[in-house]
Amino acid sequence: MIPICVLDTAIWSSVGLTSAAAAAAVRCGLSGFAEYEHARDRLGEPVVVATPPAQAGNDTPAKAMADMAVAAVLSMDGLEEVDDRSQGLAVFLSLPEARPGLLGAYPETVAAEIRARVNGARVARPESFGHASGGAALLQAAVYLQTNSSGYAIVVGVDTYINRDTLAWLDTNRQLHATYNAWGFIPGAAAGACLVCHPNHVPRTRRPALAIVEQVAFGTEAVPIKSAGVCLGRAITGIVDALAGSGVVNPVFDSLYCDLNGEAYRSDELGFMLSRCSSRFREPGAFHAPADCWGDVGAASIPLFIALAIHAAESGYSAGPTSLHLAGSEAGLRSGVRLRTRTWGT
Protein backbone atom coordinates (compact mmCIF):
# COMPACT_ATOMS: atom_id res chain seq x y z
CA MET A 1 0.00 0.00 0.00
CA ILE A 2 1.01 3.63 -0.41
CA PRO A 3 1.56 5.65 2.78
CA ILE A 4 -1.34 7.99 3.54
CA CYS A 5 -1.34 11.18 5.60
CA VAL A 6 -3.66 11.88 8.52
CA LEU A 7 -4.91 15.48 8.57
CA ASP A 8 -7.42 15.29 11.41
CA THR A 9 -9.02 12.86 13.85
CA ALA A 10 -12.20 12.57 15.88
CA ILE A 11 -13.25 10.58 18.93
CA TRP A 12 -16.79 9.98 20.16
CA SER A 13 -16.62 7.94 23.36
CA SER A 14 -17.78 7.57 26.94
CA VAL A 15 -14.79 9.57 28.19
CA GLY A 16 -14.88 12.43 25.69
CA LEU A 17 -16.56 13.69 22.55
CA THR A 18 -13.40 15.19 21.02
CA SER A 19 -9.93 13.78 20.45
CA ALA A 20 -8.43 16.20 22.97
CA ALA A 21 -10.94 15.47 25.74
CA ALA A 22 -10.87 11.70 25.29
CA ALA A 23 -7.08 11.53 25.02
CA ALA A 24 -6.71 13.56 28.21
CA ALA A 25 -9.14 11.26 30.03
CA VAL A 26 -7.34 8.14 28.83
CA ARG A 27 -3.97 9.56 29.81
CA CYS A 28 -5.31 10.25 33.32
CA GLY A 29 -6.87 6.80 33.56
CA LEU A 30 -10.42 8.12 33.91
CA SER A 31 -13.15 5.61 33.12
CA GLY A 32 -16.58 6.18 31.63
CA PHE A 33 -18.31 3.15 33.12
CA ALA A 34 -21.90 3.09 34.37
CA GLU A 35 -24.63 0.57 35.17
CA TYR A 36 -26.99 -0.10 32.27
CA GLU A 37 -30.51 -0.13 33.64
CA HIS A 38 -31.98 -2.17 30.78
CA ALA A 39 -29.89 -5.34 31.23
CA ARG A 40 -28.84 -7.60 34.09
CA ASP A 41 -26.31 -10.41 34.24
CA ARG A 42 -26.82 -14.01 35.37
CA LEU A 43 -26.70 -12.94 39.02
CA GLY A 44 -29.36 -10.29 38.51
CA GLU A 45 -26.90 -7.42 38.81
CA PRO A 46 -26.93 -4.46 36.38
CA VAL A 47 -24.47 -4.84 33.51
CA VAL A 48 -21.70 -2.24 33.55
CA VAL A 49 -21.11 -0.56 30.18
CA ALA A 50 -19.27 2.41 28.69
CA THR A 51 -21.27 4.56 26.29
CA PRO A 52 -21.39 8.21 25.19
CA PRO A 53 -24.15 10.10 27.04
CA ALA A 54 -26.32 10.62 23.96
CA GLN A 55 -26.36 6.86 23.23
CA ALA A 56 -27.01 5.71 26.80
CA GLY A 57 -30.64 4.76 26.18
CA ASN A 58 -30.31 3.62 22.57
CA ASP A 59 -30.88 -0.14 22.28
CA THR A 60 -30.87 -0.18 18.46
CA PRO A 61 -27.25 -0.86 17.41
CA ALA A 62 -27.45 0.17 13.74
CA LYS A 63 -29.06 3.52 14.63
CA ALA A 64 -26.61 4.10 17.49
CA MET A 65 -23.62 3.34 15.25
CA ALA A 66 -24.90 5.66 12.54
CA ASP A 67 -25.44 8.47 15.07
CA MET A 68 -21.95 8.08 16.54
CA ALA A 69 -20.25 7.81 13.15
CA VAL A 70 -21.98 10.92 11.83
CA ALA A 71 -21.22 12.84 15.02
CA ALA A 72 -17.54 11.91 14.82
CA VAL A 73 -17.22 12.86 11.15
CA LEU A 74 -19.00 16.20 11.52
CA SER A 75 -16.91 17.14 14.57
CA MET A 76 -13.67 17.25 12.54
CA ASP A 77 -12.38 20.76 11.79
CA GLY A 78 -10.49 19.25 8.88
CA LEU A 79 -13.73 18.92 6.92
CA GLU A 80 -13.16 22.55 5.93
CA GLU A 81 -10.53 21.13 3.58
CA VAL A 82 -13.17 19.29 1.60
CA ASP A 83 -15.81 21.98 1.20
CA ASP A 84 -15.80 21.25 -2.54
CA ARG A 85 -17.53 17.88 -2.56
CA SER A 86 -18.64 17.88 -6.16
CA GLN A 87 -16.79 14.59 -6.64
CA GLY A 88 -18.06 13.23 -3.35
CA LEU A 89 -16.39 12.50 -0.04
CA ALA A 90 -15.05 8.95 0.13
CA VAL A 91 -15.93 7.25 3.41
CA PHE A 92 -14.52 3.87 4.44
CA LEU A 93 -16.28 2.10 7.30
CA SER A 94 -14.98 -0.29 9.94
CA LEU A 95 -17.92 -2.18 11.46
CA PRO A 96 -18.45 -5.11 13.87
CA GLU A 97 -18.96 -8.73 12.98
CA ALA A 98 -22.52 -10.08 13.01
CA ARG A 99 -23.62 -11.28 16.45
CA PRO A 100 -26.81 -11.61 18.50
CA GLY A 101 -28.48 -8.21 18.60
CA LEU A 102 -26.65 -7.17 15.44
CA LEU A 103 -27.80 -9.23 12.48
CA GLY A 104 -29.11 -8.65 8.97
CA ALA A 105 -28.28 -5.67 6.80
CA TYR A 106 -26.79 -3.42 9.50
CA PRO A 107 -23.76 -2.40 7.33
CA GLU A 108 -26.11 -1.06 4.67
CA THR A 109 -28.22 0.70 7.31
CA VAL A 110 -25.21 2.51 8.78
CA ALA A 111 -23.87 3.39 5.33
CA ALA A 112 -27.24 4.76 4.21
CA GLU A 113 -27.53 6.98 7.28
CA ILE A 114 -24.07 8.43 6.66
CA ARG A 115 -24.89 9.12 3.01
CA ALA A 116 -28.07 10.90 4.05
CA ARG A 117 -26.55 13.02 6.82
CA VAL A 118 -23.01 13.83 5.65
CA ASN A 119 -23.00 16.13 2.64
CA GLY A 120 -21.46 14.45 -0.41
CA ALA A 121 -20.55 11.21 1.39
CA ARG A 122 -19.82 8.24 -0.87
CA VAL A 123 -19.60 5.22 1.40
CA ALA A 124 -17.58 2.27 0.13
CA ARG A 125 -18.44 -1.34 0.91
CA PRO A 126 -18.11 -1.52 4.72
CA GLU A 127 -15.49 -3.77 6.29
CA SER A 128 -17.46 -5.82 8.83
CA PHE A 129 -14.81 -7.93 10.53
CA GLY A 130 -14.90 -6.50 14.05
CA HIS A 131 -11.81 -5.20 15.84
CA ALA A 132 -9.49 -5.78 12.87
CA SER A 133 -11.76 -3.93 10.42
CA GLY A 134 -9.99 -0.64 11.06
CA GLY A 135 -6.87 -1.88 9.32
CA ALA A 136 -8.93 -3.11 6.37
CA ALA A 137 -10.70 0.26 6.07
CA LEU A 138 -7.35 2.07 6.07
CA LEU A 139 -6.14 -0.22 3.30
CA GLN A 140 -9.31 0.54 1.33
CA ALA A 141 -8.61 4.26 1.73
CA ALA A 142 -4.99 3.85 0.58
CA VAL A 143 -6.09 2.00 -2.56
CA TYR A 144 -8.62 4.74 -3.29
CA LEU A 145 -6.10 7.56 -2.80
CA GLN A 146 -3.53 5.83 -4.99
CA THR A 147 -5.79 6.49 -7.97
CA ASN A 148 -7.39 9.68 -6.59
CA SER A 149 -4.29 11.50 -5.37
CA SER A 150 -5.97 14.91 -5.20
CA GLY A 151 -8.87 13.66 -3.11
CA TYR A 152 -9.61 13.07 0.54
CA ALA A 153 -11.02 10.11 2.40
CA ILE A 154 -12.45 9.54 5.83
CA VAL A 155 -11.90 6.27 7.68
CA VAL A 156 -14.57 5.72 10.33
CA GLY A 157 -14.63 2.94 12.90
CA VAL A 158 -17.76 2.49 14.99
CA ASP A 159 -19.17 -0.19 17.26
CA THR A 160 -21.59 -0.71 20.14
CA TYR A 161 -22.38 -3.64 22.39
CA ILE A 162 -25.25 -1.76 24.03
CA ASN A 163 -28.15 -4.04 23.21
CA ARG A 164 -29.95 -6.46 25.49
CA ASP A 165 -29.51 -9.44 23.17
CA THR A 166 -25.82 -8.67 22.69
CA LEU A 167 -25.23 -8.26 26.41
CA ALA A 168 -27.09 -11.51 27.15
CA TRP A 169 -24.88 -13.27 24.59
CA LEU A 170 -21.73 -11.91 26.26
CA ASP A 171 -23.09 -13.02 29.63
CA THR A 172 -23.76 -16.54 28.32
CA ASN A 173 -20.21 -16.73 26.96
CA ARG A 174 -18.75 -15.46 30.26
CA GLN A 175 -17.22 -12.46 28.52
CA LEU A 176 -18.81 -9.77 30.68
CA HIS A 177 -16.71 -8.23 33.42
CA ALA A 178 -18.87 -8.88 36.48
CA THR A 179 -18.67 -9.93 40.11
CA TYR A 180 -18.71 -13.57 38.98
CA ASN A 181 -16.11 -13.03 36.24
CA ALA A 182 -12.97 -10.99 36.80
CA TRP A 183 -11.63 -11.94 33.34
CA GLY A 184 -14.37 -10.31 31.29
CA PHE A 185 -14.60 -6.96 29.55
CA ILE A 186 -16.69 -3.82 29.85
CA PRO A 187 -18.89 -3.51 26.72
CA GLY A 188 -18.36 -0.15 25.08
CA ALA A 189 -19.77 2.09 22.37
CA ALA A 190 -17.63 4.56 20.43
CA ALA A 191 -16.65 5.97 17.07
CA GLY A 192 -13.30 7.15 15.77
CA ALA A 193 -12.55 8.92 12.49
CA CYS A 194 -9.45 9.91 10.52
CA LEU A 195 -9.35 12.38 7.63
CA VAL A 196 -6.64 11.17 5.24
CA CYS A 197 -5.10 12.17 1.93
CA HIS A 198 -2.30 11.26 -0.49
CA PRO A 199 1.15 12.57 0.62
CA ASN A 200 1.50 14.53 -2.63
CA HIS A 201 -1.69 16.43 -1.83
CA VAL A 202 -0.59 17.72 1.59
CA PRO A 203 1.22 20.84 0.25
CA ARG A 204 -2.06 21.93 -1.35
CA THR A 205 -4.02 21.73 1.89
CA ARG A 206 -4.31 24.31 4.65
CA ARG A 207 -3.42 21.73 7.30
CA PRO A 208 -0.20 19.87 8.11
CA ALA A 209 -0.01 16.10 8.02
CA LEU A 210 -0.21 15.09 11.67
CA ALA A 211 0.97 11.55 10.93
CA ILE A 212 1.61 9.05 8.18
CA VAL A 213 0.07 5.59 8.08
CA GLU A 214 3.17 3.88 6.73
CA GLN A 215 1.97 0.31 6.45
CA VAL A 216 -0.87 -2.06 7.31
CA ALA A 217 -0.50 -5.82 7.80
CA PHE A 218 -2.91 -8.68 8.44
CA GLY A 219 -2.89 -12.21 9.77
CA THR A 220 -5.32 -14.94 10.79
CA GLU A 221 -5.09 -16.50 14.23
CA ALA A 222 -5.39 -20.30 14.06
CA VAL A 223 -6.81 -20.46 17.60
CA PRO A 224 -9.49 -17.75 17.83
CA ILE A 225 -11.26 -16.92 21.06
CA LYS A 226 -13.86 -19.49 22.23
CA SER A 227 -12.06 -22.29 20.39
CA ALA A 228 -10.19 -25.21 21.91
CA GLY A 229 -6.49 -24.71 22.49
CA VAL A 230 -4.20 -21.94 23.67
CA CYS A 231 -3.58 -18.86 21.57
CA LEU A 232 0.18 -18.37 21.25
CA GLY A 233 -0.07 -15.05 19.43
CA ARG A 234 1.47 -16.32 16.21
CA ALA A 235 -0.67 -14.12 13.95
CA ILE A 236 0.21 -10.86 15.68
CA THR A 237 3.84 -11.98 15.91
CA GLY A 238 3.85 -12.24 12.12
CA ILE A 239 2.26 -8.80 11.86
CA VAL A 240 4.86 -7.23 14.15
CA ASP A 241 7.69 -8.82 12.17
CA ALA A 242 6.18 -7.64 8.88
CA LEU A 243 5.73 -4.06 10.07
CA ALA A 244 9.11 -3.87 11.78
CA GLY A 245 11.05 -5.16 8.77
CA SER A 246 13.70 -7.84 8.58
CA GLY A 247 17.23 -7.56 9.87
CA VAL A 248 16.37 -4.80 12.35
CA VAL A 249 18.53 -4.73 15.47
CA ASN A 250 17.38 -1.57 17.28
CA PRO A 251 13.83 -1.15 18.61
CA VAL A 252 11.42 -0.02 15.91
CA PHE A 253 8.27 0.86 17.84
CA ASP A 254 8.27 3.61 20.43
CA SER A 255 4.77 2.75 21.65
CA LEU A 256 2.10 0.07 21.31
CA TYR A 257 -1.67 0.55 21.29
CA CYS A 258 -3.75 -2.61 21.57
CA ASP A 259 -7.24 -3.92 22.28
CA LEU A 260 -6.34 -5.73 25.50
CA ASN A 261 -9.63 -5.67 27.39
CA GLY A 262 -9.36 -7.85 30.50
CA GLU A 263 -10.01 -11.21 28.83
CA ALA A 264 -7.38 -13.84 29.62
CA TYR A 265 -7.31 -14.87 25.95
CA ARG A 266 -6.15 -11.44 24.79
CA SER A 267 -3.63 -11.20 27.63
CA ASP A 268 -2.10 -14.54 26.62
CA GLU A 269 -1.98 -13.55 22.96
CA LEU A 270 -0.23 -10.26 23.66
CA GLY A 271 2.11 -11.81 26.20
CA PHE A 272 3.33 -14.54 23.86
CA MET A 273 3.92 -11.98 21.10
CA LEU A 274 5.90 -9.69 23.41
CA SER A 275 8.02 -12.61 24.63
CA ARG A 276 9.12 -13.20 21.01
CA CYS A 277 9.26 -9.61 19.79
CA SER A 278 10.41 -7.60 22.81
CA SER A 279 13.45 -6.30 20.90
CA ARG A 280 11.10 -4.55 18.47
CA PHE A 281 9.79 -2.23 21.19
CA ARG A 282 11.40 0.60 23.13
CA GLU A 283 9.52 -0.51 26.27
CA PRO A 284 7.73 -3.83 25.67
CA GLY A 285 5.66 -3.64 28.84
CA ALA A 286 4.57 -0.02 28.43
CA PHE A 287 1.66 -0.63 26.10
CA HIS A 288 -1.56 1.39 25.92
CA ALA A 289 -4.86 -0.46 26.42
CA PRO A 290 -7.59 2.21 26.57
CA ALA A 291 -10.36 -0.36 27.05
CA ASP A 292 -9.79 0.19 30.78
CA CYS A 293 -11.22 3.68 30.24
CA TRP A 294 -13.80 3.45 27.45
CA GLY A 295 -14.49 -0.30 27.45
CA ASP A 296 -14.07 -2.67 24.54
CA VAL A 297 -14.90 -0.61 21.45
CA GLY A 298 -14.56 -3.36 18.82
CA ALA A 299 -14.42 -2.10 15.25
CA ALA A 300 -13.74 1.47 16.39
CA SER A 301 -10.42 0.43 17.95
CA ILE A 302 -7.79 1.26 15.32
CA PRO A 303 -9.10 4.71 14.29
CA LEU A 304 -9.38 5.56 17.99
CA PHE A 305 -5.83 4.32 18.69
CA ILE A 306 -4.51 6.50 15.87
CA ALA A 307 -6.28 9.53 17.32
CA LEU A 308 -4.74 8.85 20.74
CA ALA A 309 -1.23 8.44 19.32
CA ILE A 310 -1.47 11.67 17.32
CA HIS A 311 -2.75 13.64 20.31
CA ALA A 312 0.04 12.25 22.48
CA ALA A 313 2.60 13.37 19.90
CA GLU A 314 1.06 16.81 19.40
CA SER A 315 0.89 17.32 23.17
CA GLY A 316 4.48 16.24 23.73
CA TYR A 317 4.03 13.16 25.90
CA SER A 318 4.50 10.30 23.44
CA ALA A 319 7.57 8.09 23.78
CA GLY A 320 8.60 8.59 20.15
CA PRO A 321 7.27 9.08 16.63
CA THR A 322 6.65 5.46 15.60
CA SER A 323 3.73 3.54 17.05
CA LEU A 324 2.17 0.13 16.42
CA HIS A 325 -1.60 -0.40 16.59
CA LEU A 326 -2.92 -3.96 16.97
CA ALA A 327 -6.47 -5.27 16.97
CA GLY A 328 -7.95 -8.77 16.74
CA SER A 329 -11.44 -9.89 15.78
CA GLU A 330 -13.31 -12.77 17.40
CA ALA A 331 -13.31 -14.83 14.19
CA GLY A 332 -9.51 -14.72 14.01
CA LEU A 333 -8.58 -11.81 11.72
CA ARG A 334 -5.75 -9.67 13.07
CA SER A 335 -4.56 -6.30 11.77
CA GLY A 336 -1.67 -4.02 12.58
CA VAL A 337 -0.88 -0.44 11.60
CA ARG A 338 2.48 1.30 11.63
CA LEU A 339 2.07 5.04 12.27
CA ARG A 340 4.67 7.81 12.26
CA THR A 341 3.73 11.16 13.75
CA ARG A 342 5.22 14.47 12.59
CA THR A 343 6.41 15.32 16.09
CA TRP A 344 6.55 13.68 19.47
CA GLY A 345 7.69 16.28 21.97
CA THR A 346 11.06 16.49 23.64
PyMOL commands that set and color helices and strands:
alter all, ss='L'
color gray80, all
select helices_A, chain A and resi 19-28+53-55+61-74+77-82+106-117+130-147+164-172+199-204+234-244+264-280+291-294+298-315
alter helices_A, ss='H'
color red, helices_A
select strands_A, chain A and resi 4-12+33-40+46-50+89-94+121-123+152-160+189-197+211-220+255-258+322-328+333-341
alter strands_A, ss='S'
color yellow, strands_A
deselect
rebuild
show_as cartoon
